Amino acid sequence: MSGLARWIPRLIIATAALHFVWAFAQPHAWADIARDGFFRTSVDTAAPDYFAREASIWFLACGVALLALGTMSRHALRATGHLPAQVGWYLLALGVPLCVFSFPVTGSWALLAIGALALAASRRTAPADEPRRGRP
């Protein structure tokens, strides 16, 4: 397992943490969402804070998705000693459209960078006869 491969899950999890922080640090609408009772609170497009509600929910949801991708890639790396190439492709699939639609005011360029690094790390496979640490 390469040093680069070990860093990919960490970078994805750090990006997820930044999403969680930004979901509550940006001009958000969590108080309004809570006041209106959560259920269907973000579908009223006539609400004056509709876009703040939508952004708050999407940042939180994307943080959860990135956390899932990061922890699952960490598990795959520990179990096999190899980072699946799909991790890089998923990050690029998320990052490219976001960059196209909203660059440069987006952090999605980080997804492109981590995705490219993940693809590079996935090409560096461990030899078949190399024992896996902590695994039979």
Salt bridges, closest charged atoms under 4 A:
ASP32 OD1 - ARG35 NH1 2.66
ASP36 OD1 - ARG35 NE 3.58
ASP36 OD2 - ARG53 NH2 2.59
ASP49 OD1 - ARG53 NE 2.95
